[in-house]
Amino acid sequence: MSVNSTLSSKKAANALNGALRVPGDKSMSHRAVMFSSLAEGTSHITGLLEGEDVMATLAAFRAMGVQAEGPNNGDLVIHGVGMRGLNAPKVDLDMGNSGTAMRLMTGILAAQSFASKLVGDASLSKRPMRRVTVPLTSMGARCATDDNGCPPIHIRGVERLQPISYKLPMASAQIKSAVLLAGLYADGETSVTEPAPTRDHTERMLKAYGYECDSEKVNDQVTTIRLSGGGKLTATDIDIPADISSAAFFMVAASIVPGSLIVLEHVCINPTRTGVIDILKAMGADIKLLNPRAIGGEPVADIQVKYVGLKGCEIDPNLVPLAIDEFPVLCVAAACADGQTVISGAEELRHKESDRISSMVEGLRNIGVEVEERRDGMLVQGGAIRGGTVESYHDHRIAMSFAIAGGVCTDKIVINGAETVATSFPNFVKLATAVGLRIE
């Protein structure tokens, strides 16, 4: 059934079983649309996530003159216009709920000769955007947020940008990507140094479209990425694997519902995204990677998860940037683990679609979990999950995480504000019920 404003889970599920393929990776889908639009030639994308976030990105490029056919069952054909082929949009470009789309689009649009304005929904309009406009302004871009540092973002045209060497103040793939995308248009070499590893889909996909981009490790944590402006993107065919962030919900479900065995097919296991696997394994999860292979420059595997019961642990803060989107459902795993789980170094969670630390703490308490909120994380005491009503604050990952908690609840969990599930995982309920979860 379709996802409405409220989700509810019935009492605890029986063992979960089956093989399933979750939708295409959202981060890669955004970038594939962007790079195909700026490339010279026609690109064919398969496995595209047809969620509302990605559709907002596609609509923005169509508003700037890019022609595309589809998407149809994940297939999309885009006729690229080249790096300088975009036209001035006649309307504001609405990024909906997507912080990824807004920040990366700011990097691209800051380098154009025309003016544009990026807007978003109520949630996106509360998210910090100076973290991208500040470095872009130092490159000569003319872009500004509203006085509160949040969207809309107003961009005025420029003729050229200057390269910079930028040290990220926080580990953020979105800020890194915004600067690198602007650097495509700069006169000279742009470099970004990140204080900890973040997802590297931008760097990998640039290479797939024929644009040279080099990475140099300073040490185990610090990496500098460099590229020179003035090149071109060449159209290509991209097969987008399944999103590990979406797969994470079922990885946790199989890890907390006794007797479960689930196989998640064709999942991207990019090493900058596998923090969720490492964390679950540290909690004792039985996870195996089957049939590893490479697809379009990205490592892919089938992920088998078998229930063995979880144990609480102190999560390594170095893994936080590699699992930042998966922490809501990891909080559910912690609530079902034997003992105490400590999450720290995750203050960035307060700047997502909702304040995910406070949202999860409040929701967990509402369903009977003992939890202590901290500035940069929380302390979760594992135990039985009862039931109750929780607010998702219109945050798709909060809503889906509590739906997974319903797999082990002793009473019904009702989740308000769940309509945003369609932004990243439009067939979540269908797949969840197919493997045995009781969601309506």
Stockholm file with secondary structure:
# STOCKHOLM 1.0

chainA/1-440         MSVNSTLSSKKAANALNGALRVPGDKSMSHRAVMFSSLAEGTSHITGLLEGEDVMATLAAFRAMGVQAEGPNNGDLVIHGVGMRGLNAPKVDLDMGNSGTAMRLMTGILAAQSFASKLVGDASLSKRPMRRVTVPLTSMGARCATDDNGCPPIHIRGVERLQPISYKLPMASAQIKSAVLLAGLYADGETSVTEPAPTRDHTERMLKAYGYECDSEKVNDQVTTIRLSGGGKLTATDIDIPADISSAAFFMVAASIVPGSLIVLEHVCINPTRTGVIDILKAMGADIKLLNPRAIGGEPVADIQVKYVGLKGCEIDPNLVPLAIDEFPVLCVAAACADGQTVISGAEELRHKESDRISSMVEGLRNIGVEVEERRDGMLVQGGAIRGGTVESYHDHRIAMSFAIAGGVCTDKIVINGAETVATSFPNFVKLATAVGLRIE
#=GR chainA/1-440 SS CCCCSEEEECSCCCCCEEEECCCBCHHHHHHHHHHHHHSEEEEEEESCCCSHHHHHHHHHHHHTTCEEEEEETTEEEEEEECTTCCCCCSSCEECTTCHHHHHHHHHHHTTSSSCEEEECCTTGGGSCCHHHHHHHHHTTCEEECCTTSCSCEEEECCSCBCCCEEECSSCCHHHHHHHHHHHTTBSSEEEEEESSCCCCHHHHHHHHTTCCCEEEESSSSCEEEEEESSCCCBCCEEECCBCHHHHHHHHHHHHHSTTCEEEEEEEECCTTTTHHHHHHHHTTCEEEEEEEEEETTEEEEEEEEECCCCBCCBCCGGGGGGSGGGHHHHHHHHHHSBSEEEECSCGGGGGSSSCHHHHHHHHHHHTTCEEEEETTEEEEECCCCCCEEEECTTCHHHHHHHHHHGGGCSSCEEEESGGGGGGTCTTHHHHHHHTTCCBC
#=GC SS_cons         CCCCSEEEECSCCCCCEEEECCCBCHHHHHHHHHHHHHSEEEEEEESCCCSHHHHHHHHHHHHTTCEEEEEETTEEEEEEECTTCCCCCSSCEECTTCHHHHHHHHHHHTTSSSCEEEECCTTGGGSCCHHHHHHHHHTTCEEECCTTSCSCEEEECCSCBCCCEEECSSCCHHHHHHHHHHHTTBSSEEEEEESSCCCCHHHHHHHHTTCCCEEEESSSSCEEEEEESSCCCBCCEEECCBCHHHHHHHHHHHHHSTTCEEEEEEEECCTTTTHHHHHHHHTTCEEEEEEEEEETTEEEEEEEEECCCCBCCBCCGGGGGGSGGGHHHHHHHHHHSBSEEEECSCGGGGGSSSCHHHHHHHHHHHTTCEEEEETTEEEEECCCCCCEEEECTTCHHHHHHHHHHGGGCSSCEEEESGGGGGGTCTTHHHHHHHTTCCBC
//
